[in-house]
Amino acid sequence: TGVSQGEQNVNYYNLIIEGQNFMRNSTLLVDGKSMSLSAANPFDREKVRYVDCTRIIYERHPYDTEIKNFAVQIINANGEESPSFQVSAP
């Protein structure tokens, strides 16, 4: 239903993705690149955290503070897809 910026730190910020029926094994697509929620590697720079069925947190580590446009989308294991959201953020 929406995407907003959350907590900001020195080298990353949180992108809050809100919707319905998210699953622990959902996949986040960022400009078509797949990021799995359930198989997060602790050594990965970008992290995705499942909060509950209505919220997912994407920890984004931008290379610089320049605003960029990118698309985010959630795909559930059963094939359900959220609409693609255009985001403007670092």
MOVEN-V852122 format. One record per backbone hydrogen bond with DSSP energy under -0.5 kcal/mol. NH is the residue of the N-H (numbers start at 1). CO is the residue of the C=O. Records with the same first field share a line. If there is no record, write none. Layout:
BEGIN
NH: CO + CO
END
This chain:
BEGIN
2: 18
4: 16
6: 14
9: 12
13: 60
14: 7
15: 58
16: 4 + 14
17: 15 + 56
18: 2 + 16
19: 54
22: 53
26: 23
27: 75
28: 35
29: 27 + 73
30: 28 + 33
31: 29 + 71
33: 30
35: 28
37: 26
40: 37
44: 41
47: 59
49: 57
51: 49 + 55
52: 55
55: 52
56: 17
57: 49
58: 15
59: 47 + 57
60: 13 + 58
62: 60
68: 89
70: 87
72: 85
73: 29
75: 27
76: 80
79: 76
82: 74
85: 72
87: 70
89: 68 + 87
END
